């Protein structure tokens, strides 16, 4: 498994189609751990195909459930594509294409939806221009735009929110927003663990926010690593973490802050057989999740409560 994962990281691109792992089939012989005393599913059902990745998003790298439009997911391409944001349904139909202006992205790796500012009810879409395969970028950025009121093709400006890591550069493909507080975090992509969780604070246009390490997430016996996507449950008590081969859920009943997820229970949950597995998001109500993949025609897979 690690040899395959290492090869994928070394490529760090979508120029060739990796072979999906058979062990990543939905619920492939896996004994689930019940999530008792928590919001959301106690147990997950096997994933089911709902559609396919559309041709407009040939390098689908991130998904996030809209908070304004039921059944809609915001998706985007990886690097070397037009600066666009797509409103998709679970079948892969493109309901709107947003052409974005005001910045020149380098490597957008994930998307999340949350309060535009802490304490605000208005929601924004945040794009993480945080890919850094060789860990050389002195500064990375989030792009922010208000969630559109209507679903229609449009050209919209973004605000660039730059930040730096206090301990040096990191490669990051996972963006996390706590809908309760508006706090923002990123989870690094590393061979050493499931990733280091960093709180990102002091973000403002033209400024320079700081990312400070909160701790490290690990799976039992360190059997997996190289995180490609993440999504925080609306309750803040559960965090989905995706790697090239599996899906994990970090669970902490009663979690009030992002810090509470460190040293929490980490269990495997159903995944999907997809080439270049990178996109994951909880559904809007938190009762299940959607899995996406790079490459046009790859399946979109929805996992619901059992």
Residue pairs with C-beta under 8 A, 6 or more apart in sequence:
1 21
1 23
1 223
1 224
1 245
2 225
4 18
4 19
4 21
4 244
4 245
5 225
5 226
5 243
5 244
5 245
6 191
7 18
8 18
8 226
8 244
8 276
9 189
9 191
9 226
11 18
12 133
13 78
13 79
14 58
14 59
14 78
14 276
14 294
14 295
17 275
17 276
17 295
18 244
18 275
18 276
19 275
20 273
20 274
20 275
20 277
21 244
21 245
21 273
22 28
22 273
23 245
23 246
24 245
24 246
24 271
24 272
24 273
24 274
24 277
25 271
25 272
25 273
26 46
26 47
26 48
26 270
26 271
26 272
26 273
26 301
26 303
27 44
27 45
27 46
27 47
27 270
30 268
30 270
32 43
32 44
32 267
32 268
32 269
32 270
33 265
33 267
34 42
34 43
35 41
35 42
35 43
35 238
35 249
35 251
36 42
37 253
38 235
38 237
38 238
38 251
38 253
39 233
39 234
39 235
39 237
39 238
39 286
40 233
40 235
40 238
40 286
40 287
40 305
41 287
41 288
41 304
41 305
41 306
42 305
42 306
43 305
43 306
44 269
44 270
44 288
44 303
44 304
44 305
44 306
45 270
45 303
45 304
45 305
45 306
46 270
46 303
47 270
47 271
47 272
47 291
47 301
47 302
47 303
48 301
48 302
48 303
48 304
49 299
49 300
49 301
50 90
50 91
50 92
50 290
50 300
50 301
50 302
51 89
51 90
51 91
51 92
51 93
51 299
51 300
52 92
52 296
52 297
52 298
52 299
52 300
53 60
53 92
53 292
53 293
53 294
53 295
53 296
53 297
53 298
53 299
53 300
54 86
54 88
54 92
54 93
54 94
54 296
55 296
56 86
56 94
56 97
57 75
57 76
57 77
57 86
57 88
57 94
57 296
58 77
58 81
58 294
58 295
58 296
59 77
59 78
59 79
59 80
59 81
59 294
59 295
60 75
60 76
60 77
60 78
60 278
60 279
60 292
60 293
60 294
60 295
61 76
61 77
61 78
61 108
61 109
61 110
61 173
61 229
61 278
61 279
61 294
62 75
62 76
62 108
62 109
62 110
62 111
62 127
62 128
62 175
62 229
62 278
62 279
63 73
63 74
63 75
63 88
63 111
63 229
63 279
63 280
63 281
63 290
63 292
64 73
64 74
64 75
64 111
64 112
64 113
64 125
64 231
64 281
65 72
65 73
65 74
65 113
65 281
65 282
65 283
65 284
65 290
66 72
66 73
66 74
66 87
66 113
66 147
66 284
67 113
67 123
67 147
67 179
67 284
68 123
68 147
68 148
68 149
69 87
69 147
69 151
70 284
71 89
71 90
71 284
72 87
72 88
72 89
72 95
72 151
73 87
73 88
73 89
73 90
73 281
73 290
74 85
74 86
74 87
74 88
74 111
74 113
74 125
75 85
75 86
75 88
75 111
75 279
75 292
76 84
76 85
76 86
76 108
76 111
76 127
77 84
77 108
78 107
78 108
78 109
78 131
78 278
78 294
79 105
79 106
79 107
79 108
79 131
82 99
83 99
83 100
83 101
83 103
83 104
83 105
84 97
84 98
84 99
84 100
85 97
85 98
85 100
85 111
85 125
85 127
85 145
86 94
86 96
86 97
86 98
87 94
87 95
87 96
87 97
87 98
87 151
88 94
88 95
89 95
90 290
90 300
90 302
91 300
92 300
95 151
96 148
96 151
96 152
96 153
96 154
97 153
98 145
98 148
98 153
98 154
98 155
98 156
99 153
99 154
99 155
99 156
100 143
100 145
100 155
100 156
100 157
100 158
101 155
101 156
101 157
101 158
102 157
102 158
102 159
102 160
103 129
103 141
103 143
103 158
103 160
105 127
105 129
105 141
105 143
106 129
106 131
106 137
107 129
107 130
107 131
107 132
107 133
108 127
108 128
108 129
108 131
108 143
109 128
109 129
109 130
109 131
109 172
109 173
109 174
109 175
110 127
110 128
110 130
110 173
110 174
110 175
110 229
110 230
111 125
111 126
111 127
111 128
111 175
112 125
112 126
112 128
112 175
112 176
112 177
112 231
112 232
113 123
113 124
113 125
113 126
113 147
113 177
114 123
114 124
114 126
114 177
114 178
114 179
114 182
114 184
115 121
115 122
115 123
115 124
115 177
115 179
115 182
116 122
116 123
116 124
116 144
116 146
117 182
118 181
118 182
118 183
119 182
120 182
122 146
122 147
123 146
123 147
124 144
124 145
124 146
124 147
125 144
125 145
125 146
125 147
126 142
126 143
126 144
126 175
126 177
126 184
127 142
127 143
127 144
127 158
127 175
128 140
128 142
128 172
128 173
128 174
128 175
128 186
129 140
129 141
129 142
129 143
130 140
130 141
130 142
130 171
130 172
130 173
130 175
130 186
131 171
131 172
131 173
132 140
132 169
132 170
132 171
132 172
133 171
134 171
135 168
135 169
135 170
135 171
136 169
137 169
138 164
138 169
139 162
139 163
139 164
139 208
140 162
140 163
140 164
140 172
141 160
141 161
141 162
141 163
142 160
142 161
142 163
142 175
142 184
142 200
142 203
143 158
143 159
143 160
143 161
144 158
144 159
144 161
145 156
145 157
145 158
145 159
148 154
148 156
159 205
160 205
161 203
161 204
161 205
161 207
161 209
162 207
162 208
162 209
163 200
163 202
163 203
163 208
163 209
163 210
163 211
164 208
164 209
164 210
164 211
165 198
165 210
165 211
166 210
166 211
166 212
166 213
167 213
170 188
170 190
170 196
170 198
171 188
171 189
171 190
172 186
172 187
172 188
172 189
172 198
173 189
173 227
173 228
173 229
173 278
174 186
174 187
174 188
174 189
174 195
174 227
174 228
174 229
174 230
174 241
175 184
175 185
175 186
175 230
176 184
176 185
176 186
176 187
176 197
176 230
176 231
176 232
176 239
176 258
177 183
177 184
177 185
177 232
178 184
178 185
178 232
178 236
178 257
178 258
179 232
179 234
179 236
180 236
181 257
183 199
183 201
183 257
183 258
184 199
184 200
184 201
184 203
185 197
185 198
185 199
185 200
185 214
185 258
186 197
186 198
186 200
186 211
187 194
187 195
187 196
187 197
187 198
187 217
187 227
187 230
187 241
188 195
188 196
188 198
188 227
189 195
189 226
189 227
189 228
190 196
190 225
190 226
190 227
191 225
191 226
192 225
193 216
193 217
193 218
193 222
193 225
194 216
194 217
194 218
194 219
194 224
194 225
194 227
194 241
194 243
194 248
194 266
195 216
195 217
195 225
195 227
195 241
196 213
196 215
196 216
196 217
197 213
197 214
197 215
197 216
197 217
197 258
197 261
197 262
198 211
198 212
198 213
198 214
199 211
199 212
199 214
199 258
199 259
200 209
200 210
200 211
201 209
201 210
201 211
201 212
202 208
202 209
202 210
203 209
214 258
214 259
214 262
215 259
215 262
215 263
216 262
217 241
217 250
217 261
217 262
217 266
218 266
219 225
219 248
219 266
219 268
220 266
224 243
224 245
224 246
224 248
225 243
226 243
226 244
227 241
227 242
227 243
228 242
228 243
228 244
228 277
228 278
229 241
229 242
229 278
229 279
229 280
230 239
230 240
230 241
230 242
230 280
231 239
231 240
231 280
231 281
231 282
231 289
232 238
232 239
232 240
232 282
233 239
233 240
233 282
233 286
234 282
234 285
234 286
235 286
236 255
236 256
236 258
237 251
237 252
237 253
237 254
237 255
238 249
238 250
238 251
238 252
238 282
238 286
239 249
239 250
239 261
240 247
240 248
240 249
240 250
240 269
240 280
240 281
240 282
240 289
241 247
241 248
241 249
241 250
242 248
242 271
242 277
242 278
242 279
242 280
242 291
243 277
244 276
244 277
245 271
245 277
246 268
246 271
247 268
247 269
247 270
247 271
247 280
247 291
248 266
248 267
248 268
248 269
249 266
249 267
249 268
249 269
250 261
250 264
250 265
250 266
251 264
251 265
251 266
251 267
252 260
252 261
252 264
252 265
254 260
255 261
255 264
269 303
270 303
271 277
271 291
272 291
272 293
272 299
272 301
272 303
273 299
274 291
274 292
274 293
274 298
274 299
274 301
275 293
275 294
275 295
275 298
276 293
276 294
276 295
276 298
277 291
277 293
278 292
278 293
278 294
279 290
279 291
279 292
279 293
280 289
280 290
280 291
280 292
281 289
281 290
282 288
282 289
283 289
283 290
283 302
287 304
287 305
288 302
288 303
288 304
288 305
289 302
289 303
290 300
290 301
290 302
290 303
291 300
291 301
291 302
291 303
292 298
292 300
293 299
293 300
